[in-house]
Amino acid sequence: MSDGKVRSALRDLVHRYASGLDRRRPEVVAGLFTEDGELVVHERDAPPRVYRGRAEIAEATTALDRFAVTHHLVGNHLPDLTRDPPTAETYCDARHVYETPRGPRVFVMVARYLDTFARDGDAWLFASRHIHVDWTEDRPLVQE
């Protein structure tokens, strides 16, 4: 597979992950990982939260169910194809809208995904995905 096709496949995988989260499709998100894949969430000074295997990863994504809507926008996808297996760093700006007695609020999270990929036939999957939360903000949602 040419470098261009690999880059495109990895970018597509990253986009399908974001879409699966926003569409509340835990089985789709989990299916983007290898059977023994790992999702690790790093938040500031807290110990990392580690989810291993597709069942744990699917369950972890249901934490988003408490939000009325989410929007994960990914960019700056920087794959390193010189490594075996390939890796990538991808930026994410995620917005999570939820209701409170005082009105809607939005929780904004800016993070970086550090990924290691694995090939499964013609498909690429996440072998591991580390989410590093850079900063968060929680504020009223202003609707005009």
Steps between C-alpha positions, in 0.01 A plus 500: 500500500645840402575764764218715364249217536622420851471866604149516356396177675635619836327838465175322413536283812544812716192661343288186546596495869379861548179430308435183701529697824269777382241255363507295823613182327719322760515182291634698202763674714609172663519333158764753395741340751680169488344226717753578774513873425553756770342841564680708764371836626755737657351797687726746680623356830256207519623146441434381144175314438573186299242305298616174343317300238198588294242438776669743742553757226133482395392539863733799548339688211157483667625768741402745223134400536453761772547777242218623276740532208873476437720621217853366459699694242838344417789660315877526479517129429874427490575135421852362525531225241870448569406308813393138496219497588398851392411760762327838489420807702158655435349809659139505618265781598197336663183673615248335730161668554295419810197639682492650848216665698652836400512415132729323254875488549789390283803308622792560261797264496816555298708186474760310300469137397823300485425191296670177408341315209479137393415354162223243475493374142426805288373702797679710760393495865607668822735280703510774763355847532625731775290813558696784662265775621680833463229721646128519569243773539143484631273794423141598424392425146396828343237448233420788270 
